[in-house]
């Protein structure tokens, strides 16, 4: 149950971290997608900014900043 997971979080989290570290993101996503488990990678900023979905929706824009120039 959620209550049991919360109560034993200090034991569960390190175990899960060790298990998850054993595969790459893509190695986890393939079987999760195949099992129809809702999931998605958590991207670093550079990956998020260059993601095809981000680019196709034109979600990145340049603007002029008075101190930093074009950002």
ABEGO torsion letter per residue (X at the ends): XAAAAAAAAAAAAAAAAAAAAABBAAAAAAAAAAAGBBBBBBBBAAAAAABAAAAAAGABBBBBBAAAEBX
